[in-house]
C-alpha cells in the first residue's frame, strides 16, 4: 500500500495537489491531459465500478472513461434522501494529428450527482509553425449547477507561443479563468484570474573551455 507524501494542508490559500498513485488511473494517464488540467483523477475518491477505453488508429486518438463515485453521497447525513447516492462520471477525448508534430483535440467531462451537474467542453491544439516556433492553445467552457442552486457557466483559456533555438529559448503564456468557471473533475487552484508571463533564456557555448555552457534567464509576469 502506498501513501501520499506529507504536505501541509491547514490554512492553505489554494488547493493542495496530491499525485495519483492508483494503477487504474496512472496507466495511460496522459491520454486525458490537456494544458488546462480538466481531469484530475483524485477527484474520483471512492469508485466501485468503472471502464476505460483508449486507442489510436492512424492520425486519430480516442479515449473514453465512465465511472461512479460514492464519496459525496456518503458525506451527507443519513436523514438526507440523497445519502448513499452515487455520482456518475464520464469523459470523452478525441484528437487528430496532422502536419509535422501538430494536433487538434476535443475533451468533454461530465459529473452528475442528484440535482447537481458539472460539464466542461474544451478544444485544444498544438501547431508546429516552423522548426523553431510552436503555438499551443486551449479554450474551455463549463456548465455547472450546484445542489438547489441556479446554473452557472464560464469560459477558460490558455495560450503559449514558444521559440527553441541553438542559443535562445523563449516562451510567452497567457491564462484566463473566469469567475464562474467550474471544473469539478479538474485541478484548477484558482478562478477569477488573468495573467501573462514571458520567459527567456540565452545560452553561450564557449569553445575549447572546461565550461560547456553559460546561461542567462529572464522571467516576467
C-alpha positions in Angstrom: 0.0 0.0 0.0 1.3 3.4 -1.0 0.6 6.6 1.0 0.7 10.3 0.0 3.8 12.2 0.8 3.2 14.6 3.8 2.0 18.1 2.8 0.8 21.0 4.9 -3.0 21.4 4.2 -4.0 23.7 7.0 -4.6 27.4 6.2 -3.6 26.9 2.6 -4.8 29.7 0.3 -5.2 27.4 -2.7 -5.9 23.7 -3.3 -3.1 21.2 -2.5 -2.1 18.8 -5.3 -1.6 15.1 -4.3 -0.2 12.9 -7.1 -2.3 10.0 -8.3 -1.0 6.5 -7.3 -3.9 4.1 -8.2 -2.8 1.9 -11.0 -6.1 2.1 -12.9 -5.7 5.8 -13.2 -1.9 6.0 -13.7 -1.9 3.7 -16.8 -2.2 5.9 -19.9 -2.9 8.9 -17.6 -1.5 11.3 -20.2 -4.3 10.5 -22.7 -6.8 12.8 -21.0 -4.4 15.5 -20.0 -4.6 19.0 -21.6 -2.7 22.3 -20.8 -5.7 23.3 -18.6 -5.9 20.4 -16.2 -9.6 19.5 -16.7 -9.2 15.9 -15.4 -7.5 15.2 -12.1 -8.3 11.6 -11.2 -8.0 12.2 -7.5 -11.4 13.9 -7.8 -12.9 10.4 -8.1 -12.5 9.4 -4.4 -14.5 6.3 -3.9 -15.3 4.4 -7.2 -16.9 1.0 -7.3 -17.5 0.4 -11.0 -15.7 1.8 -14.0 -14.5 1.3 -17.5 -11.9 3.0 -19.7 -11.0 2.6 -23.3 -8.1 4.4 -25.1 -6.7 3.7 -28.5 -5.1 5.2 -31.6 -5.8 4.5 -35.3 -3.6 6.3 -37.8 -3.7 10.0 -37.0 -6.8 9.6 -34.7 -6.8 9.1 -31.0 -9.9 8.3 -29.0 -10.5 7.8 -25.2 -13.5 7.1 -23.1 -14.0 6.7 -19.3 -17.2 6.0 -17.3 -17.2 5.6 -13.5 -19.2 6.0 -10.4 -18.2 7.8 -7.1 -19.8 7.0 -3.8 -17.8 9.6 -1.8 -20.2 12.6 -1.9 -23.3 10.6 -1.0 -21.6 9.1 2.0 -20.8 12.5 3.3 -24.4 13.5 3.5 -26.3 12.8 6.8 -28.4 9.6 6.9 -31.6 11.7 7.1 -30.8 13.3 3.7 -32.7 11.5 0.8 -29.5 11.8 -1.3 -27.5 9.8 1.3 -25.6 7.0 -0.4 -26.4 8.2 -3.9 -23.5 7.9 -6.4 -22.1 10.5 -8.8 -22.0 9.5 -12.4 -18.7 10.5 -14.2 -17.9 10.4 -17.9 -15.0 11.6 -20.1 -14.6 11.7 -23.8 -11.3 12.6 -25.5 -10.6 12.7 -29.2 -7.7 14.2 -31.2 -6.2 14.2 -34.6 -2.6 14.6 -35.6 -1.6 16.4 -38.8 1.4 18.0 -40.4 4.7 17.9 -38.5 4.1 17.4 -34.8 0.7 19.3 -34.9 -2.6 18.2 -33.5 -6.1 19.4 -32.5 -8.2 17.8 -29.8 -11.6 17.8 -28.1 -12.3 16.9 -24.4 -15.6 16.6 -22.7 -16.0 15.9 -19.0 -19.3 15.3 -17.1 -20.1 14.8 -13.4 -23.7 14.3 -12.2 -24.9 13.9 -8.6 -28.5 14.2 -7.7 -29.7 17.6 -8.9 -26.2 19.0 -9.4 -24.1 18.7 -12.5 -20.8 19.9 -14.0 -19.9 19.6 -17.6 -16.9 21.0 -19.4 -16.3 21.2 -23.2 -12.8 22.0 -24.4 -10.9 22.4 -27.6 -7.1 22.4 -27.7 -4.4 22.5 -30.3 -0.6 22.4 -30.9 0.7 23.9 -34.1 4.3 23.5 -35.3 4.7 26.8 -37.1 8.3 26.3 -38.1 11.3 24.2 -36.9 11.7 26.7 -34.0 8.3 28.2 -33.3 5.3 26.4 -31.7 1.9 27.6 -30.7 -0.3 25.8 -28.2 -3.7 26.9 -27.1 -6.9 25.7 -25.3 -10.4 27.1 -24.8 -12.9 25.6 -22.4 -16.4 26.4 -21.2 -18.1 25.0 -18.1 -21.8 24.4 -17.4 -22.4 23.9 -13.7 -25.3 23.6 -11.3 -24.8 23.1 -7.6 -27.4 21.3 -5.4 -30.5 23.5 -5.3 -28.7 26.4 -6.9 -29.0 28.2 -10.3 -26.9 27.3 -13.3 -23.6 29.0 -13.8 -21.4 29.0 -16.9 -18.0 30.4 -17.6 -15.0 30.2 -20.0 -11.4 29.5 -19.5 -8.5 29.9 -22.0 -4.8 29.3 -22.2 -2.2 30.1 -24.9 1.5 29.7 -25.4 3.9 30.8 -28.1 7.4 29.4 -27.8 10.7 29.5 -29.6 13.5 27.0 -29.3 16.9 27.6 -30.9 20.5 26.7 -30.5 21.2 29.6 -28.2 17.7 31.1 -27.4 14.7 29.7 -25.5 11.6 31.9 -25.3 8.0 31.4 -24.2 5.1 33.8 -23.8 2.0 32.4 -22.0 -1.5 33.7 -21.3 -4.1 32.3 -18.8 -7.6 33.4 -18.1 -10.1 31.6 -15.8 -13.4 33.5 -15.5 -15.1 33.8 -12.0 -17.8 31.3 -13.0 -15.6 28.7 -14.5 -16.0 25.3 -12.6 -14.2 22.1 -13.4 -15.1 19.6 -10.7 -13.1 16.8 -12.3 -10.1 19.0 -12.9 -7.4 20.7 -10.8 -7.9 24.5 -11.0 -6.4 26.0 -7.9 -7.9 29.4 -8.5 -10.5 31.1 -10.7 -11.2 34.8 -11.5 -7.6 35.1 -12.6 -6.0 36.6 -15.7 -2.2 36.7 -16.2 0.5 36.8 -18.8 4.1 35.8 -18.4 7.3 35.9 -20.5 10.3 33.6 -20.1 13.6 33.8 -22.0 17.0 32.1 -21.7 20.1 32.7 -23.7 22.9 30.1 -23.9 26.6 30.7 -24.6 28.6 27.7 -25.6 32.3 28.6 -25.2 34.7 26.7 -27.5 37.7 24.9 -26.1 36.8 25.6 -22.5 36.1 23.4 -19.4 32.8 25.4 -19.1 30.5 23.8 -21.7 27.6 26.2 -21.4 26.6 29.5 -19.7 23.0 30.8 -19.5 21.1 34.0 -18.6 17.5 33.7 -17.7 14.8 36.4 -17.6 11.1 35.9 -16.4 8.4 38.5 -16.1 4.7 38.3 -15.2 
